[in-house]
């Protein structure tokens, strides 16, 4: 038995051949355009990575320089002023002049701390506290002692004191 002869129409053959060739050409064109775009993207990403690395290096340099300057500044920082405040002189019915005399007496005892660097003064904070707390002062024929409430260290040494009657 013989298979029947199938006759193809030439117009259909040309259509399918054109579609196949068009698909191949369009695919090649797409690959070419896509590869060009990818090359541009890769170049952009590489340049951005280089910029990021450069900026990180600059930031590291600035941070190191800033930290070294901060350390030098802290080392150079000195006590320029001593402030003493008595918080409860009104409760003991002391007049302002007596409170100022007490503040001046404490400031006079701590005057050796002026022009010392903050770090060494901070290391001797317990000695400062004991110096103030062991001091007794006679005001208006009454004896008073002191208790340190708060000490703040910076270029100004600020000490808050509570006064007590002995």
RAKA-V105191 format. One record per run of one state. SS is the DSSP state (~ for helix, > for strand, _ for the rest). FROM is the first residue (numbers start at 1). TO is the last residue. If there is no record, write none. Layout:
ss: {SS | SS}
from: {FROM | FROM}
to: {TO | TO}
//
This chain:
ss: {_ | ~ | _ | > | _ | > | _ | ~ | _ | ~ | _ | > | ~ | _ | ~ | _ | > | _ | > | _ | > | _}
from: {1 | 10 | 77 | 78 | 79 | 81 | 87 | 96 | 110 | 111 | 114 | 117 | 118 | 124 | 125 | 134 | 136 | 140 | 142 | 153 | 156 | 166}
to: {9 | 76 | 77 | 78 | 80 | 86 | 95 | 109 | 110 | 113 | 116 | 117 | 123 | 124 | 133 | 135 | 139 | 141 | 152 | 155 | 165 | 166}
//
